[in-house]
Amino acid sequence: MYLSKEEKQDLFEKHGKGKNDTGSAEGQIALFTHRIEHLSQHLKKNRQDYNTERSLVMLVGKRRRLLDYLMKKDILRYRAIVKELSLRK
């Protein structure tokens, strides 16, 4: 797979509450962002891969819903993760 176990733990440690806390909203958003970037690079090379395109659209929707949830729940955590990952609405 494109993301090893150690890289995934580093991602959760950097953006989440700890390396074993895989369920926090920040960690999930960071993981989704990494996967979105990976799929976007794949689609630049393979323009007619419609299954990957559909997966990318679904993943962006998941991340958007999670960001909306975080914005309603705690606006400061939302602003922090958007700034860290340099996302825009």
N, C-alpha and C positions, 0 to 999 in steps of 0.2 A: 504494500500500500504506500501511498505517497507521504504518509505521516506516521512516523514511528511512535512507539509508546513513550519514549523519552521526550520527543518533541511535543507530544500532546500534553504530557505532564508539565513541561516548561510553559506551554501556552496557558494552562489552567493556573499555574503558580503565578505567572506574570499578571494575568487579568482577573483571575478568580480570587477566592479567599485562601486557597492553598492548593497544593498539587493533587490532593485526593478529593477536593471538592469539585466534582464534575457537574453538579446540578445547578450551580449558581447561574443567575441570568447573565452576568458578565462573562463567565467562562464559556457559556453556550454561544453567546453572541460572537466572542472572539473565535471560537471554533468554526461557526458558520461563515464568518468573514474569511477565514483562511481557506475554507472549502470553496467559497464563491470565487476567490481570486484564482484558485487552482483550476476550476472549471472554466473560468473566463479565458485563461491562457490556452486551455485545450480547444475551446471553440474558435479562437483566433486561427489555429492551425487547421481545424476540421470544421469547416463552415456548415457542412450538411449533416452533422451529427445531431439529429432532432431530439433523440432521447436525452442527450446531455443538456440540450437547450431547455427542455421541459424540466429536467431536474434542477437546473440553475434557477429557473423562474420560481419553482416551488420553494427552493432554499432561500431565495431572496424574500419571499412572502413569509416564511417562518421567522426569519430574522426581523422583518418589519413588525410582525405581531409581537415578538418578544420585546423589541424596543418600545412599542406602544404600551405594553404591560408595565415595563420598567418605568416609563415616563409617568404613568398613572400612580404607580406604587411609591416611587422615590425619585424625584426630579434631579436631585444632586448626583445620585448614582448614574442616572441616564446621561447627564451632561458629562460626567467623568469618562464613561466608556465611549461616548461619541467623540470626545476630544482625543482619547488615547488611540482609538482606531482610525481617526480622521475620517469619520463617516459624515454624510450629509443627507438631509431629508429630501 
